[in-house]
Amino acid sequence: MNDGLSHVDEAGRARMVDVGDKAVTQRRAVAEARVRISDALAEAIGASAVAKGNVLEVARLAGIAAAKRTDELIPLCHSLGLDAVHVDATVEAGCVHIVAEVRTSARTGVEMEALTAASVAALTVIDMGKAIDKQIVIESVRLLEKTGGRSGTYRAADPPLAASRNAPTPATPTTPATLTPPLRAGVLTISDRCSAGTTTDTSGPALVEMLRDKLAADVCATACVADDAQAIAAQLRRWACDAPRPDLVLTTGGTGLAPRDVTAEATQSIIERPHDALLELARQRCYAHTPRTYLSRGVAGTLERTLIINLPGSKRGCTQMLDALLDVLPHAIETLRGDVTDDGR
């Protein structure tokens, strides 16, 4: 991960790598850690019954703090100004799964910052859970992905648990193209609480921002409706059949297993041509962040000349899934418009 540069001087002494001749580029790294825990500790975390407090939230904050102080902890790391640090911690079957993502604009990468964040978050889980689980142990810490720099893009050979699940390794997304005329998009938030005004919608605005920033999209329609199949179907049909007729409609919310999660059923009732492969691709690419991506029941398909895609209701979940599709959406819309001839796949 050191771009082929030596870390040892002529006298055999360790040294920092001179990165002065490197260009400042966008750098990103994602690392994960897995902490094996007992059923008793998993239950206590879920019930907020750990004496020291909220294990997952404290671990997340510890990871963020550690990323910012990596140069103080790892002797030969450079001091970097970080643009963003995101740490997620979730309880899965028999473990706490931690994913840390770090971004910067610098002359050197942030792999160690991501690994340090994941490691310290994992140690924090041990510190907070050891009173309940004496056998708690860190099973693994590893780099999942890095981008930027002379060495280019790196992605771990297999996503977590891929070997046992026979999951294919997804391709790394490329920089998305922009469309002429610009892509027209609509964003529909589906939530009882948001539609009633008791909760602020964060997912819809996040998708709007991504569409504008990443795809230079003209977001021509936004709305929020309750978790009601008829209301959802009516709104989607109205947008697809009446002006301004978005090329793409993204929904966020109502894709889980709760009794009122009916977005998939509502969408299936109005689409003319299903496109299951789009969300299959998104789930494969998001698997490295969390296996919970496969709990989303969202569907995709077309109505008239509009592509409709269901995304999860959380801000992080919906933006991760959209990010996973950015490289294929422009060509999909061009084909749907009739601007290009599909290659038959």
HELIX and SHEET records of a PDB file:
HELIX    1   1 ASP A   39  GLY A   46  1                                   8    
HELIX    2   2 VAL A   55  LYS A   68  1                                  14    
HELIX    3   3 THR A   70  LEU A   73  1                                   4    
HELIX    4   4 GLU A  111  GLY A  129  1                                  19    
HELIX    5   5 ALA A  162  ARG A  165  1                                   4    
HELIX    6   6 ASP A  192  ALA A  196  1                                   5    
HELIX    7   7 SER A  203  LEU A  215  1                                  13    
HELIX    8   8 ALA A  229  CYS A  241  1                                  13    
HELIX    9   9 THR A  263  ILE A  270  1                                   8    
HELIX   10  10 ASP A  276  CYS A  286  1                                  11    
HELIX   11  11 PRO A  291  LEU A  295  5                                   5    
HELIX   12  12 LYS A  315  LEU A  325  1                                  11    
HELIX   13  13 LEU A  329  ARG A  337  1                                   9    
SHEET    1   A 5 LEU A  82  GLU A  92  0                                        
SHEET    2   A 5 CYS A  95  ALA A 106 -1                                        
SHEET    3   A 5 THR A  25  ARG A  36 -1                                        
SHEET    4   A 5 VAL A 137  THR A 147 -1                                        
SHEET    5   A 5 TYR A 154  ARG A 155 -1                                        
SHEET    1   B 6 ASP A 218  VAL A 225  0                                        
SHEET    2   B 6 ARG A 184  ILE A 190  1                                        
SHEET    3   B 6 LEU A 248  THR A 252  1                                        
SHEET    4   B 6 THR A 306  LEU A 311  1                                        
SHEET    5   B 6 ALA A 300  LEU A 303 -1                                        
SHEET    6   B 6 ARG A 273  PRO A 274 -1                                        
END                                                                             
